[in-house]
Amino acid sequence: MIELEVKTVGSDAAWTEKYDCKGDPERWAADLVSRFNAVLRPGEQPRDLVAVRVLEDAPPAPDHTWRKENLTTIIDKAGPSYDVYRCERCGITGKRFGVGEGIRRDPKYRAKKYEKCQA
């Protein structure tokens, strides 16, 4: 995990952003800022890389611990049958459609931050 300090070109105000990085952090950060500057959208300002800090590696977030909530499979006449699941640790919910299928997080938990357990 690295933390970049970046600023808008010509500005003194800087901010930090955190990223997972593999390889040389300095080169990776410079390439990231270069790619950003190469594809600016209307109204976006180019950025300068101010500093790169390597953060201690945090342990990876654990997978969800799913527990089935319903006793019997729910049969939906308008759609497929499913089971309702809830993570024991963080409380997010999801459904499993069919045998051997993975659990799909409910729409309000589709964001990337819910891929791993937040407990």
N, C-alpha and C positions, 0 to 999 in steps of 0.2 A: 504494500500500500504506500502510495506517495501522496504528498500534498504539494500542489503547485501554487505559487503566488504569481498572479497575473494582473495586468492592468491594461486599460485602453491606451493605445498609442497617443502620446501627447498629454496624458493625464498623470497626476501623482497618486490618485486613489487606487489602491490595489486591494485584491480580495483573494481568498484561497479556495481551492477546489481539490477534492480527494479523488484518487483513481487507483484501481488495481493495475499493476504494471508488471510485465515480464521483460526481462532483459535490462539493459542499461537505463536507469531512470532519467538521466540528463538527456540522452538522445531521444528516448521515448517522449518526454515532455516537449522537447523542441520540435519533434515531428508532429505532435498533436497540435501545437499552436500554429505551425506552418500550414497544416491541413485546414484548420479553422479559417485562417486568413485567406487561403486560396479559394474558398467557396462562400465568401460573404454574401449575405442576402441584402436587399435594399434596406438601408437604415442601420445595418450592423457596422460597428467600428472594428478595425483590426486590433489585435492584442499583442502585447509584449510579454515575454516570459521574464519574471523578476527573479524567482528563486524556485528551487526544487528541494524538498525535504523528504527523506525516506523515513516513514513511520514504522514503528514496530509492527510486525505482522500480528494481526488479531486472529484468534482462533476462528475457524470457519463457523458460520451460523449453522445450527443443527437443522435437520430435516423436521418436518411436521410429524407429530405423533397423532395420527388419525384414529378416532374412535367412532364406530358406527352409532348413529343416534336412533334409528328406527329398528323395530324388531323384525319387520318383514319388508321386503322390497316394495317400493311404492310403484303401482302400476298406473301409468298415465295413459288414458285412452287416446289423447291427442299426440302423444309422443312416446319416446322410449321409457322403459322402466328404469328406476334408479334407486340408490341408497344415499341417505344424507349422512355426512361425516362432519365432525368438529375436531379441531386440533386441541388436545388436552392441555397444551402449554399456553398457546397464545389466543385460542378461541375462534380463529377464523373458520369458516364453513366451506363445504364443497360437496360435490355429488360424484358418485361413481355410476357410470352407465355401462352395464354389461359385465360379464365375468372376465377377469384378467385385465380390465381397463384400468388406467390410472385415475386418480381422483382429480377432478377439475375444480379449481377454486371458483366460488361463486363470483358473479360479475363485479361486485364491489371490492373484491380482493384480487383482481386481475393484474394490478400494478406489479412491477418487477420486485418491489420491496417485500412483497408477500411470498416470493418463491421459497424462501427459507423461514424458519420459525423466528419470531421476534421476541420470544419470552426470555 
